[in-house]
Amino acid sequence: MTSIQISALIFLICSAALLYWIGYRNGQADGRKHQPEPRPRRKAV
């Protein structure tokens, strides 16, 4: 492989990893946003 092909391969791998990481973080933030808020438990009388 030539140096251009190696650098293109490295770029593609890094791009895919970055895209996956951004999607993971976005999904995590989206899940926190749509999570129901915890309600305080009522005490038994």
CHARMM-style PDB file with segment names, atoms N, HN, CA, C and O in Angstrom:
ATOM      1  N   MET     1       0.847  -1.187   0.000  1.00  0.00      PROA
ATOM      2  CA  MET     1       0.000   0.000   0.000  1.00  0.00      PROA
ATOM      3  C   MET     1       0.885   1.240   0.000  1.00  0.00      PROA
ATOM      4  O   MET     1       1.944   1.278   0.626  1.00  0.00      PROA
ATOM      5  N   THR     2       0.425   2.230  -0.708  1.00  0.00      PROA
ATOM      6  HN  THR     2      -0.436   2.200  -1.216  1.00  0.00      PROA
ATOM      7  CA  THR     2       1.180   3.479  -0.741  1.00  0.00      PROA
ATOM      8  C   THR     2       0.859   4.300   0.501  1.00  0.00      PROA
ATOM      9  O   THR     2      -0.087   4.009   1.234  1.00  0.00      PROA
ATOM     10  N   SER     3       1.652   5.311   0.715  1.00  0.00      PROA
ATOM     11  HN  SER     3       2.420   5.547   0.120  1.00  0.00      PROA
ATOM     12  CA  SER     3       1.435   6.148   1.904  1.00  0.00      PROA
ATOM     13  C   SER     3       0.109   6.899   1.822  1.00  0.00      PROA
ATOM     14  O   SER     3      -0.514   7.169   2.848  1.00  0.00      PROA
ATOM     15  N   ILE     4      -0.322   7.233   0.621  1.00  0.00      PROA
ATOM     16  HN  ILE     4       0.185   7.014  -0.213  1.00  0.00      PROA
ATOM     17  CA  ILE     4      -1.612   7.923   0.468  1.00  0.00      PROA
ATOM     18  C   ILE     4      -2.755   6.974   0.839  1.00  0.00      PROA
ATOM     19  O   ILE     4      -3.713   7.381   1.497  1.00  0.00      PROA
ATOM     20  N   GLN     5      -2.656   5.727   0.424  1.00  0.00      PROA
ATOM     21  HN  GLN     5      -1.878   5.395  -0.110  1.00  0.00      PROA
ATOM     22  CA  GLN     5      -3.691   4.751   0.760  1.00  0.00      PROA
ATOM     23  C   GLN     5      -3.728   4.479   2.260  1.00  0.00      PROA
ATOM     24  O   GLN     5      -4.804   4.344   2.843  1.00  0.00      PROA
ATOM     25  N   ILE     6      -2.573   4.401   2.876  1.00  0.00      PROA
ATOM     26  HN  ILE     6      -1.699   4.511   2.403  1.00  0.00      PROA
ATOM     27  CA  ILE     6      -2.511   4.172   4.323  1.00  0.00      PROA
ATOM     28  C   ILE     6      -3.120   5.349   5.074  1.00  0.00      PROA
ATOM     29  O   ILE     6      -3.888   5.156   6.017  1.00  0.00      PROA
ATOM     30  N   SER     7      -2.782   6.556   4.664  1.00  0.00      PROA
ATOM     31  HN  SER     7      -2.158   6.712   3.898  1.00  0.00      PROA
ATOM     32  CA  SER     7      -3.343   7.728   5.343  1.00  0.00      PROA
ATOM     33  C   SER     7      -4.849   7.830   5.100  1.00  0.00      PROA
ATOM     34  O   SER     7      -5.585   8.252   5.992  1.00  0.00      PROA
ATOM     35  N   ALA     8      -5.320   7.451   3.906  1.00  0.00      PROA
ATOM     36  HN  ALA     8      -4.722   7.108   3.181  1.00  0.00      PROA
ATOM     37  CA  ALA     8      -6.759   7.456   3.639  1.00  0.00      PROA
ATOM     38  C   ALA     8      -7.469   6.413   4.501  1.00  0.00      PROA
ATOM     39  O   ALA     8      -8.567   6.663   4.998  1.00  0.00      PROA
ATOM     40  N   LEU     9      -6.852   5.253   4.678  1.00  0.00      PROA
ATOM     41  HN  LEU     9      -5.960   5.049   4.275  1.00  0.00      PROA
ATOM     42  CA  LEU     9      -7.430   4.210   5.519  1.00  0.00      PROA
ATOM     43  C   LEU     9      -7.503   4.663   6.973  1.00  0.00      PROA
ATOM     44  O   LEU     9      -8.513   4.445   7.643  1.00  0.00      PROA
ATOM     45  N   ILE    10      -6.453   5.281   7.453  1.00  0.00      PROA
ATOM     46  HN  ILE    10      -5.633   5.457   6.908  1.00  0.00      PROA
ATOM     47  CA  ILE    10      -6.447   5.807   8.824  1.00  0.00      PROA
ATOM     48  C   ILE    10      -7.525   6.874   8.982  1.00  0.00      PROA
ATOM     49  O   ILE    10      -8.225   6.905   9.995  1.00  0.00      PROA
ATOM     50  N   PHE    11      -7.661   7.745   7.990  1.00  0.00      PROA
ATOM     51  HN  PHE    11      -7.093   7.719   7.167  1.00  0.00      PROA
ATOM     52  CA  PHE    11      -8.683   8.787   8.028  1.00  0.00      PROA
ATOM     53  C   PHE    11     -10.083   8.176   8.072  1.00  0.00      PROA
ATOM     54  O   PHE    11     -10.934   8.633   8.835  1.00  0.00      PROA
ATOM     55  N   LEU    12     -10.326   7.145   7.257  1.00  0.00      PROA
ATOM     56  HN  LEU    12      -9.634   6.774   6.638  1.00  0.00      PROA
ATOM     57  CA  LEU    12     -11.644   6.513   7.246  1.00  0.00      PROA
ATOM     58  C   LEU    12     -11.957   5.835   8.577  1.00  0.00      PROA
ATOM     59  O   LEU    12     -13.084   5.915   9.065  1.00  0.00      PROA
ATOM     60  N   ILE    13     -10.978   5.177   9.157  1.00  0.00      PROA
ATOM     61  HN  ILE    13     -10.062   5.112   8.761  1.00  0.00      PROA
ATOM     62  CA  ILE    13     -11.193   4.517  10.451  1.00  0.00      PROA
ATOM     63  C   ILE    13     -11.476   5.554  11.535  1.00  0.00      PROA
ATOM     64  O   ILE    13     -12.378   5.370  12.352  1.00  0.00      PROA
ATOM     65  N   CYS    14     -10.711   6.636  11.543  1.00  0.00      PROA
ATOM     66  HN  CYS    14      -9.978   6.785  10.880  1.00  0.00      PROA
ATOM     67  CA  CYS    14     -10.933   7.697  12.538  1.00  0.00      PROA
ATOM     68  C   CYS    14     -12.279   8.377  12.328  1.00  0.00      PROA
ATOM     69  O   CYS    14     -12.955   8.722  13.297  1.00  0.00      PROA
ATOM     70  N   SER    15     -12.672   8.572  11.075  1.00  0.00      PROA
ATOM     71  HN  SER    15     -12.122   8.291  10.288  1.00  0.00      PROA
ATOM     72  CA  SER    15     -13.968   9.191  10.789  1.00  0.00      PROA
ATOM     73  C   SER    15     -15.113   8.313  11.278  1.00  0.00      PROA
ATOM     74  O   SER    15     -16.071   8.808  11.872  1.00  0.00      PROA
ATOM     75  N   ALA    16     -15.011   7.012  11.027  1.00  0.00      PROA
ATOM     76  HN  ALA    16     -14.233   6.611  10.544  1.00  0.00      PROA
ATOM     77  CA  ALA    16     -16.059   6.094  11.475  1.00  0.00      PROA
ATOM     78  C   ALA    16     -16.130   6.063  12.997  1.00  0.00      PROA
ATOM     79  O   ALA    16     -17.222   6.046  13.565  1.00  0.00      PROA
ATOM     80  N   ALA    17     -14.980   6.056  13.661  1.00  0.00      PROA
ATOM     81  HN  ALA    17     -14.093   6.070  13.200  1.00  0.00      PROA
ATOM     82  CA  ALA    17     -14.962   6.046  15.124  1.00  0.00      PROA
ATOM     83  C   ALA    17     -15.556   7.334  15.686  1.00  0.00      PROA
ATOM     84  O   ALA    17     -16.311   7.298  16.657  1.00  0.00      PROA
ATOM     85  N   LEU    18     -15.223   8.455  15.087  1.00  0.00      PROA
ATOM     86  HN  LEU    18     -14.610   8.484  14.297  1.00  0.00      PROA
ATOM     87  CA  LEU    18     -15.758   9.737  15.542  1.00  0.00      PROA
ATOM     88  C   LEU    18     -17.266   9.803  15.335  1.00  0.00      PROA
ATOM     89  O   LEU    18     -17.991  10.284  16.206  1.00  0.00      PROA
ATOM     90  N   LEU    19     -17.741   9.327  14.196  1.00  0.00      PROA
ATOM     91  HN  LEU    19     -17.152   8.936  13.488  1.00  0.00      PROA
ATOM     92  CA  LEU    19     -19.172   9.320  13.918  1.00  0.00      PROA
ATOM     93  C   LEU    19     -19.914   8.424  14.907  1.00  0.00      PROA
ATOM     94  O   LEU    19     -20.988   8.782  15.391  1.00  0.00      PROA
ATOM     95  N   TYR    20     -19.344   7.266  15.205  1.00  0.00      PROA
ATOM     96  HN  TYR    20     -18.471   6.975  14.812  1.00  0.00      PROA
ATOM     97  CA  TYR    20     -19.940   6.353  16.181  1.00  0.00      PROA
ATOM     98  C   TYR    20     -19.981   6.992  17.566  1.00  0.00      PROA
ATOM     99  O   TYR    20     -20.987   6.887  18.267  1.00  0.00      PROA
ATOM    100  N   TRP    21     -18.897   7.652  17.964  1.00  0.00      PROA
ATOM    101  HN  TRP    21     -18.079   7.737  17.395  1.00  0.00      PROA
ATOM    102  CA  TRP    21     -18.820   8.277  19.280  1.00  0.00      PROA
ATOM    103  C   TRP    21     -19.829   9.416  19.398  1.00  0.00      PROA
ATOM    104  O   TRP    21     -20.485   9.559  20.429  1.00  0.00      PROA
ATOM    105  N   ILE    22     -19.955  10.227  18.346  1.00  0.00      PROA
ATOM    106  HN  ILE    22     -19.422  10.111  17.508  1.00  0.00      PROA
ATOM    107  CA  ILE    22     -20.924  11.329  18.368  1.00  0.00      PROA
ATOM    108  C   ILE    22     -22.343  10.776  18.475  1.00  0.00      PROA
ATOM    109  O   ILE    22     -23.159  11.317  19.222  1.00  0.00      PROA
ATOM    110  N   GLY    23     -22.645   9.715  17.746  1.00  0.00      PROA
ATOM    111  HN  GLY    23     -21.982   9.276  17.139  1.00  0.00      PROA
ATOM    112  CA  GLY    23     -23.965   9.098  17.833  1.00  0.00      PROA
ATOM    113  C   GLY    23     -24.241   8.528  19.209  1.00  0.00      PROA
ATOM    114  O   GLY    23     -25.354   8.637  19.723  1.00  0.00      PROA
ATOM    115  N   TYR    24     -23.232   7.923  19.802  1.00  0.00      PROA
ATOM    116  HN  TYR    24     -22.328   7.834  19.385  1.00  0.00      PROA
ATOM    117  CA  TYR    24     -23.377   7.365  21.153  1.00  0.00      PROA
ATOM    118  C   TYR    24     -23.663   8.472  22.155  1.00  0.00      PROA
ATOM    119  O   TYR    24     -24.569   8.345  22.978  1.00  0.00      PROA
ATOM    120  N   ARG    25     -22.896   9.558  22.094  1.00  0.00      PROA
ATOM    121  HN  ARG    25     -22.160   9.661  21.426  1.00  0.00      PROA
ATOM    122  CA  ARG    25     -23.092  10.664  23.032  1.00  0.00      PROA
ATOM    123  C   ARG    25     -24.447  11.331  22.805  1.00  0.00      PROA
ATOM    124  O   ARG    25     -25.112  11.715  23.767  1.00  0.00      PROA
ATOM    125  N   ASN    26     -24.860  11.471  21.556  1.00  0.00      PROA
ATOM    126  HN  ASN    26     -24.319  11.159  20.774  1.00  0.00      PROA
ATOM    127  CA  ASN    26     -26.141  12.092  21.249  1.00  0.00      PROA
ATOM    128  C   ASN    26     -27.285  11.215  21.763  1.00  0.00      PROA
ATOM    129  O   ASN    26     -28.268  11.729  22.296  1.00  0.00      PROA
ATOM    130  N   GLY    27     -27.163   9.916  21.606  1.00  0.00      PROA
ATOM    131  HN  GLY    27     -26.364   9.498  21.172  1.00  0.00      PROA
ATOM    132  CA  GLY    27     -28.184   9.009  22.116  1.00  0.00      PROA
ATOM    133  C   GLY    27     -28.254   9.024  23.628  1.00  0.00      PROA
ATOM    134  O   GLY    27     -29.337   8.924  24.206  1.00  0.00      PROA
ATOM    135  N   GLN    28     -27.113   9.148  24.267  1.00  0.00      PROA
ATOM    136  HN  GLN    28     -26.234   9.230  23.797  1.00  0.00      PROA
ATOM    137  CA  GLN    28     -27.077   9.213  25.726  1.00  0.00      PROA
ATOM    138  C   GLN    28     -27.773  10.487  26.219  1.00  0.00      PROA
ATOM    139  O   GLN    28     -28.557  10.440  27.166  1.00  0.00      PROA
ATOM    140  N   ALA    29     -27.489  11.606  25.583  1.00  0.00      PROA
ATOM    141  HN  ALA    29     -26.852  11.644  24.813  1.00  0.00      PROA
ATOM    142  CA  ALA    29     -28.111  12.872  25.973  1.00  0.00      PROA
ATOM    143  C   ALA    29     -29.610  12.841  25.691  1.00  0.00      PROA
ATOM    144  O   ALA    29     -30.402  13.367  26.472  1.00  0.00      PROA
ATOM    145  N   ASP    30     -29.995  12.227  24.582  1.00  0.00      PROA
ATOM    146  HN  ASP    30     -29.351  11.800  23.948  1.00  0.00      PROA
ATOM    147  CA  ASP    30     -31.401  12.130  24.229  1.00  0.00      PROA
ATOM    148  C   ASP    30     -32.144  11.257  25.237  1.00  0.00      PROA
ATOM    149  O   ASP    30     -33.280  11.554  25.603  1.00  0.00      PROA
ATOM    150  N   GLY    31     -31.507  10.191  25.678  1.00  0.00      PROA
ATOM    151  HN  GLY    31     -30.583   9.949  25.380  1.00  0.00      PROA
ATOM    152  CA  GLY    31     -32.123   9.323  26.674  1.00  0.00      PROA
ATOM    153  C   GLY    31     -32.316  10.023  28.003  1.00  0.00      PROA
ATOM    154  O   GLY    31     -33.328   9.816  28.673  1.00  0.00      PROA
ATOM    155  N   ARG    32     -31.359  10.848  28.393  1.00  0.00      PROA
ATOM    156  HN  ARG    32     -30.536  11.015  27.849  1.00  0.00      PROA
ATOM    157  CA  ARG    32     -31.494  11.608  29.641  1.00  0.00      PROA
ATOM    158  C   ARG    32     -32.616  12.633  29.534  1.00  0.00      PROA
ATOM    159  O   ARG    32     -33.323  12.890  30.508  1.00  0.00      PROA
ATOM    160  N   LYS    33     -32.777  13.218  28.344  1.00  0.00      PROA
ATOM    161  HN  LYS    33     -32.203  13.009  27.553  1.00  0.00      PROA
ATOM    162  CA  LYS    33     -33.790  14.254  28.160  1.00  0.00      PROA
ATOM    163  C   LYS    33     -35.193  13.661  28.251  1.00  0.00      PROA
ATOM    164  O   LYS    33     -36.100  14.307  28.777  1.00  0.00      PROA
ATOM    165  N   HSD    34     -35.385  12.446  27.750  1.00  0.00      PROA
ATOM    166  HN  HSD    34     -34.649  11.921  27.323  1.00  0.00      PROA
ATOM    167  CA  HSD    34     -36.711  11.839  27.710  1.00  0.00      PROA
ATOM    168  C   HSD    34     -36.982  10.905  28.884  1.00  0.00      PROA
ATOM    169  O   HSD    34     -38.026  10.254  28.930  1.00  0.00      PROA
ATOM    170  N   GLN    35     -36.061  10.836  29.822  1.00  0.00      PROA
ATOM    171  HN  GLN    35     -35.213  11.365  29.785  1.00  0.00      PROA
ATOM    172  CA  GLN    35     -36.248   9.981  30.994  1.00  0.00      PROA
ATOM    173  C   GLN    35     -37.237  10.656  31.940  1.00  0.00      PROA
ATOM    174  O   GLN    35     -37.119  11.852  32.205  1.00  0.00      PROA
ATOM    175  N   PRO    36     -38.206   9.907  32.450  1.00  0.00      PROA
ATOM    176  CA  PRO    36     -39.148  10.525  33.396  1.00  0.00      PROA
ATOM    177  C   PRO    36     -38.431  10.952  34.670  1.00  0.00      PROA
ATOM    178  O   PRO    36     -37.511  10.286  35.145  1.00  0.00      PROA
ATOM    179  N   GLU    37     -38.878  12.077  35.206  1.00  0.00      PROA
ATOM    180  HN  GLU    37     -39.625  12.618  34.820  1.00  0.00      PROA
ATOM    181  CA  GLU    37     -38.258  12.599  36.425  1.00  0.00      PROA
ATOM    182  C   GLU    37     -38.668  11.737  37.617  1.00  0.00      PROA
ATOM    183  O   GLU    37     -39.832  11.351  37.724  1.00  0.00      PROA
ATOM    184  N   PRO    38     -37.746  11.436  38.500  1.00  0.00      PROA
ATOM    185  CA  PRO    38     -38.104  10.626  39.674  1.00  0.00      PROA
ATOM    186  C   PRO    38     -38.996  11.433  40.615  1.00  0.00      PROA
ATOM    187  O   PRO    38     -38.714  12.591  40.923  1.00  0.00      PROA
ATOM    188  N   ARG    39     -40.063  10.802  41.058  1.00  0.00      PROA
ATOM    189  HN  ARG    39     -40.292   9.861  40.808  1.00  0.00      PROA
ATOM    190  CA  ARG    39     -40.979  11.465  41.982  1.00  0.00      PROA
ATOM    191  C   ARG    39     -40.627  11.036  43.397  1.00  0.00      PROA
ATOM    192  O   ARG    39     -40.230   9.892  43.619  1.00  0.00      PROA
ATOM    193  N   PRO    40     -40.766  11.935  44.347  1.00  0.00      PROA
ATOM    194  CA  PRO    40     -40.503  11.531  45.736  1.00  0.00      PROA
ATOM    195  C   PRO    40     -41.557  10.529  46.195  1.00  0.00      PROA
ATOM    196  O   PRO    40     -42.740  10.671  45.884  1.00  0.00      PROA
ATOM    197  N   ARG    41     -41.122   9.530  46.927  1.00  0.00      PROA
ATOM    198  HN  ARG    41     -40.161   9.415  47.179  1.00  0.00      PROA
ATOM    199  CA  ARG    41     -42.048   8.508  47.399  1.00  0.00      PROA
ATOM    200  C   ARG    41     -42.855   9.043  48.575  1.00  0.00      PROA
ATOM    201  O   ARG    41     -42.332   9.729  49.453  1.00  0.00      PROA
ATOM    202  N   ARG    42     -44.140   8.711  48.565  1.00  0.00      PROA
ATOM    203  HN  ARG    42     -44.565   8.154  47.852  1.00  0.00      PROA
ATOM    204  CA  ARG    42     -44.974   9.124  49.687  1.00  0.00      PROA
ATOM    205  C   ARG    42     -44.772   8.166  50.839  1.00  0.00      PROA
ATOM    206  O   ARG    42     -44.633   6.958  50.645  1.00  0.00      PROA
ATOM    207  N   LYS    43     -44.757   8.709  52.022  1.00  0.00      PROA
ATOM    208  HN  LYS    43     -44.870   9.690  52.179  1.00  0.00      PROA
ATOM    209  CA  LYS    43     -44.570   7.882  53.213  1.00  0.00      PROA
ATOM    210  C   LYS    43     -45.900   7.259  53.617  1.00  0.00      PROA
ATOM    211  O   LYS    43     -46.950   7.897  53.539  1.00  0.00      PROA
ATOM    212  N   ALA    44     -45.837   6.016  54.047  1.00  0.00      PROA
ATOM    213  HN  ALA    44     -44.984   5.498  54.111  1.00  0.00      PROA
ATOM    214  CA  ALA    44     -47.037   5.336  54.532  1.00  0.00      PROA
ATOM    215  C   ALA    44     -47.414   5.908  55.897  1.00  0.00      PROA
ATOM    216  O   ALA    44     -46.558   6.166  56.744  1.00  0.00      PROA
ATOM    217  N   VAL    45     -48.692   6.093  56.078  1.00  0.00      PROA
ATOM    218  HN  VAL    45     -49.387   5.883  55.390  1.00  0.00      PROA
ATOM    219  CA  VAL    45     -49.169   6.664  57.339  1.00  0.00      PROA
ATOM    220  C   VAL    45     -49.701   5.591  58.239  1.00  0.00      PROA
ATOM    221  OT1 VAL    45     -50.148   5.881  59.348  1.00  0.00      PROA
TER     222      VAL     45
END
